[in-house]
Amino acid sequence: MDEELKRKAYLEGIKLKKAGLDNEVIYARLEKQGIPDELIKNVLQNMNIQKKIDVIEEQKPFYYSGLLKAGLGFLLAAIVYFIYPGVVIIPIGLIISGIAYAIISKDKMR
């Protein structure tokens, strides 16, 4: 396929996606411009893959901070247990919120 046609298809597809249009409308608009069906399918597929990659990259810091919070909670509980062997203090808030934070972020990454 012609490189200029590919470039035109990708630029137009990205522009339409940023405008908030769904894949069917983008497909129809690109088809009206005379772009081959196979190229349109590749453009849409690549845009969807890139969107998924962007969401994963956006959610990674939240996921890791959730794991860090849960880990700190367990570490704090272990330290307190070694300092005061008879007293068991579990920082439930840190542990639960860290686990919940990680789970929510992981679900958004899928």
C-alpha positions as CSV (number, residue, x, y, z in Angstrom):
1,M,0.0,0.0,0.0
2,D,1.0,3.5,-0.6
3,E,2.8,5.1,2.4
4,E,1.0,8.4,1.8
5,L,-2.4,6.6,1.9
6,K,-1.4,4.9,5.2
7,R,-0.3,8.2,6.7
8,K,-3.6,9.9,5.7
9,A,-5.7,7.0,7.1
10,Y,-3.9,7.0,10.4
11,L,-4.0,10.8,10.8
12,E,-7.7,11.0,9.9
13,G,-8.5,8.0,12.1
14,I,-6.7,9.6,15.1
15,K,-8.4,12.9,14.5
16,L,-11.8,11.3,14.4
17,K,-11.1,9.2,17.5
18,K,-10.0,12.3,19.4
19,A,-13.3,13.9,18.3
20,G,-15.1,11.1,20.3
21,L,-16.4,9.1,17.4
22,D,-16.8,5.3,17.7
23,N,-15.1,2.8,15.4
24,E,-18.1,2.3,13.1
25,V,-18.4,6.0,12.3
26,I,-14.6,6.2,11.7
27,Y,-14.8,3.2,9.4
28,A,-17.6,4.8,7.4
29,R,-15.8,8.1,7.1
30,L,-12.5,6.5,6.1
31,E,-14.3,4.4,3.6
32,K,-15.9,7.5,2.0
33,Q,-12.4,8.9,1.5
34,G,-11.5,5.9,-0.6
35,I,-9.3,4.1,1.8
36,P,-9.2,0.3,1.4
37,D,-11.1,-1.9,3.9
38,E,-8.0,-3.8,5.0
39,L,-6.1,-0.6,5.8
40,I,-9.1,0.8,7.7
41,K,-9.3,-2.4,9.8
42,N,-5.5,-2.1,10.5
43,V,-5.9,1.5,11.5
44,L,-8.8,0.7,13.9
45,Q,-7.1,-2.3,15.4
46,N,-3.8,-0.3,16.0
47,M,-5.7,2.6,17.6
48,N,-7.5,0.2,19.9
49,I,-4.3,-1.5,20.9
50,Q,-2.6,1.9,21.5
51,K,-5.6,3.0,23.7
52,K,-5.2,-0.2,25.8
53,I,-1.5,0.4,26.2
54,D,-2.1,4.0,27.3
55,V,-4.7,2.9,29.9
56,I,-2.2,0.3,31.3
57,E,0.6,2.9,31.5
58,E,-1.8,5.4,33.1
59,Q,-2.9,2.9,35.8
60,K,0.6,1.4,36.7
61,P,1.5,4.0,39.3
62,F,-1.8,3.5,41.1
63,Y,-1.4,-0.2,41.1
64,Y,2.1,-0.1,42.5
65,S,1.2,2.5,45.1
66,G,-1.6,0.2,46.3
67,L,0.8,-2.7,46.6
68,L,3.2,-0.4,48.4
69,K,0.5,0.6,50.9
70,A,-0.4,-3.0,51.6
71,G,3.2,-3.9,52.0
72,L,3.9,-1.1,54.4
73,G,0.9,-2.2,56.4
74,F,2.2,-5.7,56.8
75,L,5.7,-4.4,57.5
76,L,4.4,-2.1,60.2
77,A,2.5,-5.0,61.7
78,A,5.6,-7.2,61.8
79,I,7.8,-4.4,63.3
80,V,5.3,-3.8,66.1
81,Y,5.0,-7.5,66.7
82,F,8.8,-7.8,67.2
83,I,9.0,-4.8,69.4
84,Y,6.0,-5.7,71.6
85,P,5.7,-9.5,71.3
86,G,2.5,-9.7,73.3
87,V,0.7,-6.9,71.4
88,V,-0.6,-7.5,68.0
89,I,-1.4,-4.3,66.1
90,I,-2.5,-4.7,62.6
91,P,-2.8,-1.5,60.5
92,I,-6.0,-2.7,58.9
93,G,-6.6,0.6,57.1
94,L,-3.4,0.6,55.3
95,I,-3.6,-3.1,54.3
96,I,-7.3,-3.0,53.2
97,S,-7.0,0.3,51.3
98,G,-3.8,-0.8,49.6
99,I,-5.3,-4.1,48.5
100,A,-8.5,-2.4,47.3
101,Y,-6.5,0.2,45.5
102,A,-4.4,-2.4,43.7
103,I,-7.5,-4.5,42.7
104,I,-9.3,-1.5,41.3
105,S,-6.3,-0.4,39.3
106,K,-5.7,-3.9,38.0
107,D,-9.3,-4.2,36.8
108,K,-9.0,-0.9,34.9
109,M,-5.8,-2.3,33.3
110,R,-7.7,-5.2,31.7
